[in-house]
Amino acid sequence: MSSDLLKTRSQKSLTVSGTEYHYYSLAEAAKTLGDISRLPKSMKVLLENLLRYQDGDSVQLADIQAVADWVKTGHADREIAYRPTRVLMQDFTGVPAVVDLAAMREAVRRLGGKVEQVNPLSPVDLVIDHSVTVDHFGNGQAFAENVGLEMARNHERYIFLRWGQKAFNRFRVVPPGTGICHQVNLEYLGQAVWHEEQNGKQVAFPDTLVGTDSHTTMINGLGVLGWGVGGIEAEAAMLGQPVSMLIPDVVGFKLTGKLREGITATDLVLTVTQMLRKHGVVGKFVEFYGDGLADLPLADRATIGNMSPEFGATCGFFPVDEVTLGYMRLSGRSEEQIALVEAYSKAQGMWRNPGDEPVFTSTLSLDMGSVEASLAGPKRPQDRVPLPAVPDAFSAATELELGGGQKKPYQEFILDGHSHRLEQGAAVIAAITSCTNTSNPSVLMAAGLLAKKAVEKGLARKPWVKTSLAPGSKVVTDYLKSAGLMPYLEQLGFNLVGYGCTTCIGNSGPLPDPIEKAIKDGDITVGAVLSGNRNFEGRIHPLVKTNWLASPPLVVAYALAGNMKVNLANDALGSDPQGNPVYLKDIWPSGKEIADAVEMVKTDMFRKEYAEVFNGDADWQAIQVQGSATYPWQDDSTYIRHPPFFSAMKAKPDPVQDIRGARVLAMLGDSVTTDHISPAGNIKADSPAGRYLQEHGVARADFNSYGSRRGNHEVMMRGTFANIRIRNEMVPGVEGGITRHIPSGEQMEIYDASMRYQKENVPLAVIAGKEYGSGSSRDWAAKGPRLLGVRVVIAESFERIHRSNLIGMGILPLEFPAGVTRKTLALTGEETLDIRGLQNLKPGQSVDVTITRADGTTVTVPARCRIDTGNELTYFENDGILHYVIRKML
């Protein structure tokens, strides 16, 4: 059988709305492959992808057969080459990706290639959504003032992105002040079924993507297979490289029943997140099925899909059905597109039918009627806490603080001429923010209705609470205004502050000076409540130690209560003008009130807001750039610098060498996130990055954030391991990016130690516990360590995206064998490490790590190499994925 026979034989066509579409029929392929009817729908998307790209080389008949045969056992040990349709980026991860592309053009030119070879081969959309900060809040001018500051601070970055828009093909930019990438993707960019002209024919196939943000999985709610990858991987995908992956296990999650009155989609997603984290789904697909889906609105599906990184899965997929079509119609997709989605999905067996029971690797189920009101916190999204238990969870968290002990109960402060007490547990931030919930009309209307009832009862937000409303698209403010609810939110301080991620990404902005002073002077442990998906340590605000994820109406409720120790299930939120207590149950809107408000969401709102989505405002349009094939780097720029990754690169890679005499740069515990490794938020003035900026003439007020400086490797390498809450076990009792230089024993900042080790030609290692690199898909969490001289990370386990990012930067990920940890080995960080056998490395093999202690004794540990696929090994041997791509171009 010739290699292309199955691909050729499976071609069929269907006519929809008068247009003929050609497609690669799974039903035809099944005549050769065997029965695939009970294959999970997400796996059928992978199967179609392999069938369409079958070339006898990167995709062989055996790869396609392996996916088809998966249905027999629910598992397969085989690497496949997957090619997504398109790439989605946000600006924090997008800017360094475009910097890399610009640097690749320089490298290709230096090595004798053509710069135009460095060009996206797939459609790429970059949405600027991470740059707006909540500097101003609680008044009608907040939005205009914050956007004005955003444009001024980020002008240099935006010039660079405008250059990229001109320099690269198939690269579009959605300007600032428009919305969050995932919501824009859900409401506008996502098509469910893609079609394009190929050899004079219209070819239809599933809409698939990878994104440089881990919450790309939100689009799974629309029946689109998409997940987050590192920007490094995304760049390779843009440039025509397949995504190398193992055929995944698929966990089926059966949903039955309906949510009870008063329970929100956020409560559901926190419950699902906790269940799946406990089940163990890292690196797996999750597919939702069951007849409960018929009553689960698409916005609720998207809310669950969004949180896939929090439950650890690659994706959280919802198949296409009538609910999908209804949402596409509401959000203004054309009738022709909707008809194609229905016809194609049914023809390919990707349509969800009542009673479907696909084969899964494992399953779990939830009766949605059992879900209770919840928050998650104080520092991990999977740590769900029932609403009545929040005060106890807060107290339990504060008891574990460094330097704990008896604290004074409050600190007095004066704000706007009035004296107040900031008590332990004060909620100082209440933010309706982030992609997770601001795409969901039911929870936003619930927040607006709760605000209305609170105002009517005479309640007000507590004066120490910083409140903000940052929707994921302009459609949100349209429908809140249409329902008459914006004035009530504004009366409680939830004025529009921007369209973007804001508080959830760490752009919460400063607290009022008297409140920051009171927190410091009184050593007050305070909280933030946000409708986001991330609450990791040090992420939201440097002075806020406990962070809680909650539904938008609960965010409003905590702004009224003003303290995490208030039990919202039983305690009063405040008093009415007559002095009567007002409880949460008194102002919680009914299901009918919420449903009536959601009816106010109309298709013309979507059509109006997305008609000119790529145009931007006058400030954006006024940005002038020159059209050059290579970027004119500015030596004095503190935002965009030519990175050194390719400067010493040769046309052929040097052979991989063993690692000898490595020192430990940091020894870290469990659940070290990419936020710990490479923070996105505040830059401290007395940190290496802060000092660098001041030396280059940047005033403290203009530091902006680490996220906005990701185009400058000098800032980012200095910010690596600089999170104020990171705990390096080499310096017990100390928080922040500090280590000991060995053998001198001197305590110093990690950046300074790294520079000293590099002068001494000493390779470096990081030792860690479980779930190393969980959280955001953050390239700089791999790029930064690479620039600090880290050659290897040895952990108990890795989070999926970060593991591949390390390989993408030429860093070796090794896993301790079961039962062996830094603690069982009694490591102190004073050891040296020798790692042998790297010249003949194989995916997943055992690698000997010889540890030499300070007293000269040695122990050898067989660590598992977490280079999982042959493609990943090729990237590692080339010193990184982009080096490999450049060499392939040459």
ABEGO torsion letter per residue (X at the ends): XBAAAAAAAABBBBBBGGBBBBBBBAAAAAAAAEBAAABBAAAAAAAAAAAAABAGBABBAAAAAAAAAAAAAGBBBBBBBBBBABBBBBAAAAAAAAAAAAAAAAAAAAAGBBAAABBBABBBBBBBAAABBBABBGBAAAAAAAAAAAAAAAAAAAAAAAAAAAABBGBBBBBBGAEBAAAAAAAAABAGBBBBBBGGBBBBBBBBBBBABAAAAAAAAAGBBBBBBBAAAAAAAAAGBBBBBBBBBBBBBBBBEBBBBGBBAAAAAAAAAAAAAAAGABGBBBBBBEAAAAABBAAAAAAAAAAAAAAGBABBBBBBBAAAAAAAAAAGBBAAAAAAAAAAAAAAGABBBBGBBBBBABBBBBBAAABBBBBBOAABAABBBBAAAAAAAAAAAAAABBGBEBBBABBBBBBGGBBBBBBBGBBABBBBBEAAAAABAAAAAAAAAAAAAAAAAGBBBBAABBBBBBBABAAAAAAAAAAGAAAAAAAAGBBBAEBEAEAAAGAAEBBBAAAAAAAAAAGBBBBBBBABABABBGAABAABABBBBBBAAAAAAAAAAGBAABBAAABBAEBBAAGBBBBAAAABBBAAAAAAAAAABBAAAAAAAAAAAAAEBAAAAABBBBBBABBBBBAABAABBBBAAAAABBABBBBBBBBBGBBBABBBBBGBBAAAABBABBBBAABAAAAAAAAAGBBAAAAEBAAAAAABAAAAAAABGABAABBBAABBGBBEBBBBBOAAGBBBBAAAAAAAAAAAGBBBBBBBBBGBGBEBBBAAAAAAAAAAGBABBBBABBBAAAAAAAAAAGBBBBBBBBGBBAAAAGBAGABBBBBBGAAABBBGBBBBBBBBBAAGBBBBBBBBBABABAAAAAAAAAGEAAAAAAAAAX
